[in-house]
Amino acid sequence: MDRLIVYVDGFNMYHGLHDAAGCRLLWLDLVALARSLRPRSHLEAVKYFTAPVLDEPAAASRQSEYQSALLAQNPRVISIIQGRHQRKTITCKGCGAKRIKYEEKETDVNIAATLVADTARGLITSALIVSADSDLVPGINVARGLAATNFFAAAFPPRRYSTELKRLMPSSFQINMAKIRAAQLPDVVADPASGHQFTRPPKWKR
C-alpha cells in the first residue's frame, strides 16, 4: 500500500488562497484536500508548517481558531509544526521613516528536516509537498537520495508556482480551486473529546 504524508507550507498556501479568493476559502480542511489530491494512497499524516502571528491580536485569534478546528476535525491525522516570526526594522532611504517588517522563519527548514527524517525512517513511500518555495530543493534532493523508489510531488497552491520545483520533481501540479472549495471545514467544528466548538471567523465567511 502506498503510504503518503503531505507536507503543507502554511504561509505559502495562505497567501496563495488570499490572492486567489480573499478570505473566503481560508477555512480549509487540509486533510480532506490531501485525500482528494491522491485518493488512491493511504494518507498516513498531514503535517502543517506555520508560525504564530505577531502584534495582530485579531489575526492571531483567527489563526488559533483555525488551527484548533483542524485538530478537532482530524484527530491523530494532522499535526502542526510551528516556526516563528521575527521583527525587523526597515528604514526608508529617502525619508528616514522606520517601519516594522515581519519575516517568517524556520518553516522551510522544518519542512525539509521533517521530510528527510520521515524518509530515512521509512515512514513513507510517497510525499506530497504543498508549496512553491524553491528553498525546499536541497531537502527534497536529500530525501530523494535516501529513497530513490519513493514518489515525490509538488502541489502548488493557487497563484503560486516554482520552476525549480517543477524541474526537480517527477510530478508537479497546480491545486485546482474546485478541490479547495470542496474541502472547506464545516462552519462549526466540535472537538470529539471535549465538545468544545470552533467557528469559522466572520471575516472568513463565504
BELNORKA-V964475 format. One record per pair of residues at least 12 apart in sequence whose ideal C-beta (glycine too) atoms are under 8 Angstrom apart, sorted by the first residue. I is the first residue (numbers start at 1). GAP is how many residues later the second one is. Records with the same first field share a line. If there is no record, write none. Layout:
I = GAP + GAP
//
This chain:
1 = 41
2 = 36 + 38 + 39 + 40 + 123 + 124 + 149
3 = 38 + 39 + 41 + 120 + 121 + 122 + 123
4 = 30 + 34 + 37 + 38 + 39 + 40 + 120 + 121 + 122 + 123 + 124
5 = 38 + 39 + 40 + 41 + 42 + 113 + 118 + 119 + 121 + 122 + 123
6 = 24 + 28 + 31 + 37 + 39 + 40 + 41 + 121 + 122 + 124
7 = 40 + 42 + 104 + 107 + 108 + 120 + 121 + 122 + 123 + 124
8 = 22 + 38 + 39 + 40 + 41 + 122 + 123
9 = 40 + 98 + 99 + 102 + 120 + 121 + 122 + 124 + 127 + 148
10 = 38 + 39 + 40 + 41 + 97
11 = 39 + 40 + 93 + 96
12 = 118 + 119 + 120 + 121 + 145 + 148
13 = 15 + 117 + 118 + 144
14 = 12
15 = 142 + 145
16 = 116 + 140 + 141 + 142 + 143 + 144
17 = 140 + 141 + 163
19 = 139 + 140
20 = 138 + 139 + 157
21 = 137 + 156
23 = 180 + 181 + 182
24 = 180 + 181 + 182
25 = 152 + 155 + 156 + 159 + 181
26 = 40 + 178
27 = 39 + 42 + 157 + 158 + 160 + 173 + 174 + 177
28 = 152 + 155 + 156 + 157
29 = 41 + 44 + 45 + 154 + 155 + 156
30 = 16 + 18 + 40 + 44 + 48 + 153
31 = 12 + 15 + 39 + 42 + 43 + 46 + 47
32 = 150 + 151
33 = 142 + 146 + 147 + 150
34 = 12 + 94
36 = 143 + 146 + 147
37 = 91 + 118 + 138 + 142
38 = 88 + 90
41 = 85
43 = 34
44 = 79 + 80
45 = 32 + 33 + 34
46 = 28 + 31 + 32 + 33
47 = 31 + 32 + 34 + 64 + 67
48 = 19 + 22 + 30 + 31 + 32 + 33
49 = 32 + 34 + 58 + 61 + 62 + 65
50 = 13 + 17 + 30 + 31 + 32 + 33 + 57
51 = 31 + 32 + 33 + 34 + 53 + 54 + 55 + 56
52 = 30 + 32 + 33
53 = 32
54 = 31 + 33 + 48
55 = 32 + 45 + 47
61 = 140
62 = 139 + 141 + 142
65 = 133 + 134 + 136
66 = 132 + 135
67 = 13
68 = 123 + 128 + 130
69 = 116 + 120 + 129 + 131
70 = 115
71 = 120
72 = 117 + 118 + 119 + 120 + 124 + 126
73 = 112 + 113 + 116
75 = 117 + 118
81 = 29 + 33
83 = 21 + 22 + 23 + 24 + 26 + 27
84 = 20 + 21 + 22
85 = 17 + 18 + 19 + 20
86 = 16 + 17 + 19
87 = 13 + 14 + 15
88 = 12 + 13 + 14 + 15
89 = 12
108 = 25 + 27 + 28 + 31
111 = 18 + 20 + 25 + 28
112 = 24 + 26 + 27 + 28 + 30
113 = 26
115 = 12 + 14 + 24 + 25 + 28
116 = 23 + 26 + 27 + 30
119 = 24 + 27 + 28 + 31
120 = 26
122 = 25
124 = 23 + 26
125 = 22 + 24 + 25 + 26
126 = 24 + 25 + 26 + 27
127 = 16 + 23 + 24 + 25 + 26
128 = 25 + 26 + 27
129 = 23 + 24 + 25 + 26 + 36 + 40
130 = 24 + 25 + 27 + 45
131 = 23 + 25 + 26 + 29 + 31 + 34
132 = 22 + 24 + 25 + 28 + 29 + 30 + 33
133 = 29 + 32
134 = 28 + 29 + 30 + 31
136 = 29
137 = 27 + 28 + 31
140 = 12 + 25 + 28 + 29
141 = 27
151 = 19 + 20
152 = 17 + 18 + 19
153 = 16 + 17 + 18 + 19 + 20
154 = 12 + 14 + 15 + 17 + 18 + 19
155 = 17 + 18 + 19 + 20
156 = 16 + 17 + 18 + 19
157 = 18
158 = 16 + 17 + 19 + 22
161 = 13
184 = 22
185 = 15
187 = 12 + 13
188 = 12
//
